[in-house]
Amino acid sequence: MQTTVGLYWFTNDLRRLNNSLFDRALNEVDELVAVYCLPHVTEFLAAFSGEHNLGTHRERFIHQSVEDLSESLAALGVELNIAEQGTTETVAEIIEQRGVSHLYVSEVAGFDETVMINAIKQKFPTLEVIQSDNTTLFHLDQLPFPLDELPATFTQFRKQVEPIFEHLYPSQDALYRLGEIATPTGFIGGERAAIQHAAWYFSRPFASSYKETRNHLEGESSSTHFSPWLALGCISPAQIVALLRQYEQRNGANQSTYWIIFELLWREYFYWYGRKHQQRVFYFSGLTPKQASKPFDDEAFQRWVKGETDFAIVNACMNQLKETGFMSNRGRQLVASCLIHELGLDWRRGAAYFETQLIDYDVTSNWGNWQYLAGVGADPNPSRRFNLAKQAELYDPDSSFTRRWQTTAEKQ
Ligand SMILES: Cc1cc2nc3c(=O)[nH]c(=O)nc-3n(C[C@H](O)[C@H](O)[C@H](O)COP(=O)(O)OP(=O)(O)OC[C@H]3O[C@@H](n4cnc5c(N)ncnc54)[C@H](O)[C@@H]3O)c2cc1C
């Protein structure tokens, strides 16, 4: 009998646990190999971000995640191949050289990734391609509407999916036994660190006051800090919900614990938004009628990137991003408002720069949020402008955040 060879193409699902597509691959074929294509700076990204390489923190986080995955796969006898240039060549080579008959790859929302997968399907018309929604809370067929009828606003989406969410993730769901709770080690990539961080977070009382603290500019207890691991799929949103349900059983549910789900639903909304709108996620005019894009003002853009604008709070956030690869949600809203409204720049320059730097970069959460703030995306509204002085008073009243992250010039 002929041996069947499967290829598992990892994308944003860099984990072994809670990965039903990978389990299926392991069970269905005689031999399994795996591949991951490292992201790189495309021409589009370089033109808009002004960067030619990914930021050191983003690159480090990805490499750590891939290394961790590679070790777990090796224990199962599955070899992980790493393609350097984000092209389909390595994938095609493996298919040809190993005689792959089955390709397993998660459904993706990113346009470039979709193009890559379609190119492989075209090149190998007899290849059996098995895909599933492996990075989200819902599968496409669980949504209560066809994708092309995705609601135009998050609120409408949330109201329609919440009953389904409650059905799929009931309160008594308590799946995970996580072993020892270790002290968190900061943003280290990989499934092991993801589980360690999530277990630690829910071993503390933070989730019970999440709604009050989530807008803080920094602090380990302010928000969950799950996003870097979620973005690469080192942990799944379903695993997080299961841990949250356990937490609620021990400590009680409240508005704050619900709000973590509320935010995970924003992530979900932007995923399906990207699946529906494809390239439009990258258009200056977004979902609105065509508009002339803004001229490239490199000098103003570089001031923003380097944290040298007239707004100390914005500068501090930009320095924090450069030095850590992370920025709070509030910080992201403020720097985006500055770029769009105070500097009058094309919002895509900010989105592209974020893409190169953020350790939690996620195509649809990033471009969808930028588009939303620019008033051309979900729930189009041209007036999402923040009063930066007021915001600084509210979120950094003693200027401690601004002082910690100020530029050398500002310190003198
Ligand atoms: C301009 C801009 C760009 C952004 N780019 C990204 C990005 O590239 N990747 C990314 O994961 N998030 C992005 N976000 C959303 C949000 O800022 C981060 O998810 C959040 O700050 C991560 O910190 P946390 O894990 O502590 O979030 P928490 O507040 O603890 O939220 C829990 C989880 O919910 C999800 N979430 C929370 N807020 C949002 C939101 N507004 N949109 C989508 N998902 C959300 C995240 O997965 C997050 O980990 C962006 C927001 C803005 C305003």
The ligand as an ORCA input file, in Angstrom:
! r2SCAN-3c Opt
* xyz 0 1
  C      -4.193     51.169     16.297
  C      -4.341     49.826     16.959
  C      -3.612     48.731     16.482
  C      -3.763     47.468     17.081
  N      -3.028     46.410     16.602
  C      -3.192     45.172     17.155
  C      -2.460     44.050     16.672
  O      -1.690     44.130     15.720
  N      -2.638     42.853     17.311
  C      -3.502     42.702     18.355
  O      -3.621     41.600     18.902
  N      -4.219     43.741     18.798
  C      -4.088     44.976     18.244
  N      -4.809     46.028     18.726
  C      -5.830     45.779     19.759
  C      -5.367     45.968     21.212
  O      -4.690     47.184     21.355
  C      -4.466     44.849     21.686
  O      -5.054     43.597     21.400
  C      -4.288     44.926     23.206
  O      -3.739     46.163     23.562
  C      -3.360     43.815     23.649
  O      -3.144     43.849     25.024
  P      -3.819     42.782     25.971
  O      -3.576     41.423     25.471
  O      -3.381     43.096     27.342
  O      -5.345     43.129     25.763
  P      -6.628     42.910     26.714
  O      -7.169     44.244     27.012
  O      -6.253     42.097     27.875
  O      -7.648     42.148     25.799
  C      -7.721     40.714     25.743
  C      -7.565     40.285     24.301
  O      -8.652     40.794     23.528
  C      -8.192     41.154     22.216
  N      -8.396     42.595     22.011
  C      -8.455     43.559     22.953
  N      -8.725     44.745     22.390
  C      -8.835     44.527     21.065
  C      -9.111     45.353     19.938
  N      -9.337     46.660     20.048
  N      -9.121     44.779     18.717
  C      -8.899     43.457     18.545
  N      -8.647     42.630     19.583
  C      -8.613     43.149     20.811
  C      -6.703     40.815     22.169
  O      -6.555     39.538     21.600
  C      -6.313     40.814     23.643
  O      -5.190     40.004     23.925
  C      -4.667     47.309     18.156
  C      -5.385     48.413     18.624
  C      -5.215     49.644     18.044
  C      -5.998     50.807     18.589
*
